[in-house]
Amino acid sequence: MSQFIKGMAMAGTAACCWGAMGVAAQYLMTYCHFSPMDLVSIRMLVAGGLFVLLEAIARKGDVFRPFFNLQNFVGLWLYTFTIIATQLTFFICIQYSNAPFAAVLTATVPLWIMLWMFVYEHKKLTKIEVLCAFVALSGVVLVVTGGDFSQFNVSMMGLVMGILSGIASALYVLVPQKLIKRVGSGLATSWALFLTGVVITLFSHFWNEPLDWTWMAVLAYGFIVVFGTILSFWLFQLSVEYIPAEIAGMMETLDPVASTVLGVILLGLTMNFWEVVGGALILMTVIVLAVPSKHPGSLQKIRADNHLTKRT
């Protein structure tokens, strides 16, 4: 197997695990009385704690650097709050709509980053970027209405949280860039994930919640932690050693595809023709915007860290 195919397989598997994670989360919220906070707290404590441990081993115990500098300390907490916002909006969107809908709306991250750069960095948009924004907006309208413009086929809460999830995910990419340059991506992300679990657990005592821990619930949550978080994180990070980050990012479009297919098969979800067309339009713009040669001043700033947004 060539290095390129190996990298593509790793990135594609990670994306499919992320898509399947959304379906598992929807099952837990629908049938086992889990809340979005329950889904975030345990997995972040486990995954974040594991990643901090791995960083400690790799750095021979030198993992507390972000806490001994005020600038890094503040930056770490800002990073943590963007993860909290990303996580909660994503799972609330699933709770009020469904996993494929949430996955498609969160895929609009490059568009929000593009808007940020236009407003705050005064970056001039190209004709391709403007066209992509219009196509993506059309796709969102089709997904939300199902082609029937007289009504929404999702709740307003689901729509608002889906949009906020995309915005929060963009902030997750933009806010910690300086911190990551100072302390490294692994160290910053590991601590931010763990602190997210700690903060959420302070407000959501999952051990006191009336959760239905059936064997299916245990399997679903185990899948979310092991495959949807730890394994997917590791596979994606490893994939960028074999293929360019922008190519790995394009493979992320398999996330909503996997979520849709598994949602239909396992949860009996339905999607009409126009919803599928809308989702395809959104994913198409993500692929176009991910090509760095056409956007040297803008979306090259989206690093591999972007693809950990809603998932980790």
Secondary structure, 3 states (H helix, E strand, C coil): CCHHHHHHHHHHHHHHHHHHHHHHHHHHHHHCCCCHHHHHHHHHHHHHHHHHHHHHHHCCCCCCHHHCCHHHHHHHHHHHHHHHHHHHHHHHHHHHCCHHHHHHHHCCHHHHHHHHHHHHCCCCCCHHHHHHHHHHHHHHHHHHHCCCCCCCCCCHHHHHHHHHHHHHHHHHHHCCHHHHHHHCHHHHHHHHHHHHHHHHHHHCCHHHCCCCCCHHHHHHHHHHHHHHHHHHHHHHHHHCCCCCHHHHHHHHHHHHHHHHHHHHHHHCCCCCHHHHHHHHHHHHHHHHHCCHHHCCCCHHHCCHHHHHCCCC
